[in-house]
Amino acid sequence: MSTDNNQAEGSLGLYARWWHRLTNSEFCQASKWPPLPTAHKAILKRCHNLDEVMLSEPFQALWQMMPEEKQSASRMEVAALITWVLASVRKDSKESLATNMARKAGEGSERPRVSTLRFQQLIKSRDIEEFARRLRRVVQQVDGTVSVQALAREVENWYWQHRSSQPSIEPAKRQVLKWAMEYYAVAPKAS
């Protein structure tokens, strides 16, 4: 593998490398990574909950790619959540999820791609299953185009903050607030 490919592989997170192999992207082909079976993405899309994701072959493939020091019971649920959400992504881009949600729905449109109501429902999700269901729907609404690496990081941040018994001391570090600030900065303003 060339030095450029080694640097690119090192800069990508585990979830992004897994996603590129899952979709057999151009980046995967250029990096000469073996693609994962095409059925893996379909299997994940048919899962109804995180338990089904964790029991699936695609999740097990990811879990086996994970360094041993990161394979713990506490990390398994968040890994399944990220896996399930990333299966809805069709194209890796540089644009974050919140920015993509807030973009205008179309040329001449004055409404965002994801409505304010749907965005608020996402950030107010009460549990992990509800969050996953809403987030997967939102990813579909933005045509499955989002930064894979950023999305994996944001989902992981949301998960650990949601599971924490103590709210973050610094509100600006909360993932839902970051999403809200980014979404409302880009969303078309109501007249």
N, C-alpha and C positions, 0 to 999 in steps of 0.2 A: 504494500500500500504506500502511496506517495506521502511526502511530508505534509502536503496540503490536506490530504484526506485524513491523516492522523490528527492534525490540528482541528479539523472540522469535527471529527468524531469526539475528540476530547472536549470541545466546546458545547456539544449537544448533551443534554441530560439523558438519562436512561430511558425515560418515557418517550422523548422525542426520537431517539434511535429506534425504539420498539415500534413507534407509530410509522416511521419511514419504512421499516421492514414489513409492517402490516399492510401498508398501501402499495408497496413496491414502487415507491416514488422515484423520480429521476435522480434525486440525491442518493437514494439507496442503490440504484443501478450504477451511478458514477463512483460510489464508494465501494462497489463490489461486495455489498453485504448480501447474504442469502435472504431472499424474501420469505416471509412466513406464509403458510398455506392460505389461499384466497378465502377459504371457508371461515377462517378465524374472525374476520370482520362481521360476517353474517351471523355467526354464532353469538357474538357479543350483542349485536343489535336485537336479537331475539330474546335476550335475557330480560326477566321481569323484575329482578331485585339483585342486591349485592351478593346474596348467598349463591344464586345461580351463576353470577360472574365468577366468584371465587372457585366454584366447582368446575368451571369450564377449562377446556384445553388451552384457549388463547391466554387466559390469565395465568395458568400454570407455566406456559412458555415464558411469559414476562417474569414471573416470580423466580424461575430458575436462572434468568439472566441477571437478577439482582445480586449485588455483592452479599456475601454471607452475613456480614456485620449489620446489614439493613433488613435482613429477613427475621422479623420479630412479629409476634401476634399483634402488637399494637400498630404495626405498619401495614398489616395485611388488608385491613378494611379500607384505609386511604388509598392503597395501591389498586384495590378493586374499583373504587370510586373513580379514580383517574383513568383507569383502563376503560371502564364503561363509557365515560364521557368522551374520551379520545376516539373511540370507535365511531362516533358521529361526525368527526372532522374529516372533510374531504380534501382540503387543500391547506397546506402550511403557508402562512403569510407573515409579514412583519407586524401586522396590525393586531392590537390587543382585542380581547373580547368586548370590553366596555365601549371602546371606540367604534368597533364594528357594529354593535347594537344601536348606537346613537346616530350613525350615518343616516342620511335621508333615504327613505324607502325607494325612491326613484327620481329620475330627472324631473324637476318641476314640483316634486312632492314637498310638502311642508311637515311631514310626520316622520319620525324615526323608524328604522327597520324593525325594531322591537319596541312596542308601545311602552309608555311610561308605566302603565298598569302592570304589564307582564314583567317589566324590569323590577318594579317594586315587589311583586310576588316572589321573584327569584331571590332578592336580597333578604326577604323576610321569611324564607323557608324555615320551618320549625324543626325538621329532622333531615337526616342524610338521604333517605329514600326520596323525599319530596324535593330536596335540592337537586338530586341527580336527575329526576324526571323533568323538572323545570329547566335545568341547564341543558340537557340533551335537546329539548324542544327549542331553546334559544339558539343553540348551535345550528340546528336545522334552518331556523329563520334567517340566519346570516349566511345561508348557502354553504354551510360547513367550512367556511374560510376564516381561519383564525391562526394566530401564532401558537403552534403546538406546545412549544417549550414554555411560553408564558402562561398558557392555559393550565398546564400541568402544575406549575408553581402556584398559580392563584387558587386552584382547587385544593391543593395541599394546604395552603395558608388558611383558606376558609375552614377546612376540615379541623385542623388543630385548634383554631380559634373557637369553633363551634363546640368542640369537645372540652375545652378548658372550663374549669369551674370558676375561674376568675377572669373577668373581662380585662382586656389589654389596658394598661395604665395610660398609654398614649393612643387616643382614638384614631389618630392619623395612620397608625399601623394596622388597623382593622381592615380586612379585605373588603368587606361590604362598603365601608366608607370610601376606600380607594376606587372601587367600581362606581359608586355614586358620583364622586367628584369628577371622574373621567367621563362618565355618561352624560351628566348635565352640562359639562363644558362643551361637548360636541353636539348634543341634541339640538334640533331646530327649536328656536324659541317661539312660544305661543305669542300671538299678537295681542 
